[in-house]
Amino acid sequence: MDRPLIGVSTYLDGARWGVWELEAALLPAGYPRLVQRAGGLAVMLPPDDPDRAAAAVARLDGVVVAGGPDVDPECYGAERSPRTGPPAPARDAWELALIRAALASGTPLLGICRGMQLLNVALGGTLVQHIDGHTQAVGVFGRHEVTPVPGTLYAGVVPEASAVPTYHHQAVERLGEGLLASAHAADGTVEAVELPGPGWVLGVQWHPEMGEDVRVMRALVGAASRRAPWGLRPQTPGSA
């Protein structure tokens, strides 16, 4: 059986390899490795014209919006806090378009950290621009426990409280339209959101790609497999 094709958003930044130091489409290796461990095929989605997002999503079985820099407060109508990082307008526009295209098409969608925050913003929600206690140190992931809300999609995937890798200083403030909080940290921070309905839409505030638990990604891959039965897919010329 074919593995479902899972697109993971990336960002553009300077990188160095061998004799080269050039702008590159970057994605921490933990993301594709987690997709692969969960049974999917990972493809990178570098920033592009937002008008092309629907066409990109149409070729995918599932979408992951990865972690990264702070969401520009302009995206949710707020003034910039001095503690908010520099804007990344091209990435914001591309990933918001990917999220909206996935929601419109019913493509299974997983938002990770920034990706969860963007899901909230895409549906009209807002963010807290700074909280303490959810990183260990600059550039060092921390760990803390998250507790699922019984009866939610997330609780069906991870039913018990669990310690997760975390690195963020922003969080959900007002939930976007239709979203349900499905896990919390001990301090009350919303740690997972989901969109009830016929589709599969989940956001997690932590970084599963930095841990050993594959259940969240495996659930996305499973939803992607169910959505596109291989026997109904058009065959390419020359295929059996």
MOPEZI-V930580 format. One record per pair of residues at least 12 apart in sequence whose ideal C-beta (glycine too) atoms are under 6 Angstrom apart, sorted by sequence separation. I is the first residue (numbers start at 1). J is the second residue. D is the distance in Angstrom with one decimal. If there is no record, write none. Layout:
# MOPEZI-V930580
I_J_D ; I_J_D
This chain:
# MOPEZI-V930580
181_193_5.8 ; 182_194_4.9 ; 192_204_5.0 ; 12_25_6.0 ; 13_26_5.2 ; 70_84_5.1 ; 147_161_4.4 ; 179_193_4.7 ; 180_194_5.5 ; 191_205_4.6 ; 10_25_4.8 ; 11_26_5.7 ; 70_85_4.1 ; 72_87_4.1 ; 10_26_6.0 ; 69_85_5.3 ; 145_161_5.4 ; 179_195_5.8 ; 180_196_5.8 ; 10_27_4.3 ; 27_44_5.6 ; 75_92_5.7 ; 178_195_5.5 ; 145_163_5.2 ; 146_164_5.5 ; 171_189_5.0 ; 172_190_4.2 ; 69_88_4.9 ; 72_92_5.3 ; 99_119_5.7 ; 143_163_5.0 ; 25_46_3.8 ; 100_122_5.9 ; 143_165_5.9 ; 144_166_5.8 ; 8_31_5.0 ; 95_118_5.4 ; 99_122_4.6 ; 200_223_3.7 ; 141_165_4.7 ; 142_166_5.2 ; 96_122_5.4 ; 141_167_4.8 ; 154_182_4.0 ; 6_35_4.9 ; 154_183_5.4 ; 65_95_5.2 ; 152_182_3.7 ; 134_166_5.2 ; 135_167_5.0 ; 149_182_4.9 ; 6_40_4.2 ; 8_42_5.7 ; 10_44_4.9 ; 134_168_5.2 ; 12_47_6.0 ; 31_66_5.6 ; 63_98_5.9 ; 148_183_4.9 ; 3_39_6.0 ; 4_40_5.2 ; 5_41_5.1 ; 6_42_5.6 ; 7_43_5.2 ; 9_45_4.9 ; 10_46_4.9 ; 3_40_5.5 ; 146_183_4.7 ; 147_184_5.8 ; 3_41_4.6 ; 7_45_4.6 ; 154_192_4.7 ; 63_102_4.7 ; 130_169_5.4 ; 146_185_5.7 ; 131_171_5.4 ; 166_206_4.6 ; 129_170_5.7 ; 144_185_5.8 ; 153_194_4.7 ; 165_206_5.8 ; 164_206_3.9 ; 165_207_4.8 ; 47_90_4.7 ; 50_93_4.9 ; 127_170_5.2 ; 128_171_4.8 ; 47_91_5.4 ; 50_94_5.8 ; 53_97_3.6 ; 57_101_4.1 ; 63_107_5.7 ; 53_98_4.9 ; 57_102_5.4 ; 67_112_5.2 ; 76_121_4.9 ; 84_129_4.9 ; 128_173_4.7 ; 146_191_4.3 ; 165_210_3.9 ; 48_94_5.9 ; 62_108_4.3 ; 63_109_5.0 ; 64_110_4.9 ; 65_111_4.7 ; 66_112_5.6 ; 67_113_3.5 ; 68_114_4.7 ; 71_117_5.3 ; 75_121_5.2 ; 127_173_5.5 ; 165_211_4.8 ; 47_94_4.3 ; 50_97_3.6 ; 54_101_4.3 ; 67_114_4.8 ; 71_118_5.9 ; 83_130_4.3 ; 126_173_4.5 ; 53_101_4.5 ; 57_105_5.9 ; 81_129_3.9 ; 126_174_4.5 ; 66_115_5.9 ; 125_174_5.2 ; 153_202_6.0 ; 57_107_5.4 ; 65_115_3.2 ; 71_121_5.9 ; 76_126_4.7 ; 125_175_5.2 ; 125_176_3.3 ; 120_172_5.1 ; 124_176_4.9 ; 7_60_4.4 ; 65_118_6.0 ; 123_176_2.8 ; 124_177_5.0 ; 123_177_4.9 ; 5_60_5.4 ; 113_168_5.5 ; 5_61_5.0 ; 6_62_4.5 ; 7_63_5.2 ; 8_64_4.5 ; 9_65_5.0 ; 120_176_4.6 ; 123_179_5.8 ; 4_61_3.7 ; 9_66_5.1 ; 11_68_5.6 ; 158_215_5.5 ; 4_62_5.9 ; 8_66_5.7 ; 157_215_5.3 ; 157_216_6.0 ; 157_219_4.5 ; 141_210_5.5 ; 11_91_5.3 ; 119_203_4.6 ; 9_95_5.2 ; 116_203_3.0 ; 116_204_5.9 ; 116_205_5.4 ; 108_200_4.1 ; 109_201_4.9 ; 110_202_5.6 ; 111_203_3.6 ; 106_199_4.7 ; 113_207_5.9 ; 70_170_5.8 ; 110_220_4.6 ; 108_220_5.5 ; 108_223_4.0 ; 108_224_4.9 ; 62_220_5.3 ; 62_224_3.5 ; 61_224_3.8 ; 61_228_5.0 ; 34_209_4.5 ; 38_214_4.9 ; 37_214_5.2 ; 31_209_4.9 ; 30_209_3.4 ; 38_217_3.9 ; 30_210_5.7 ; 38_218_4.2 ; 40_221_4.3 ; 39_221_4.9 ; 34_217_5.0 ; 38_221_4.6 ; 4_221_5.8 ; 4_224_3.8 ; 4_225_4.9 ; 2_230_5.2 ; 1_230_5.9
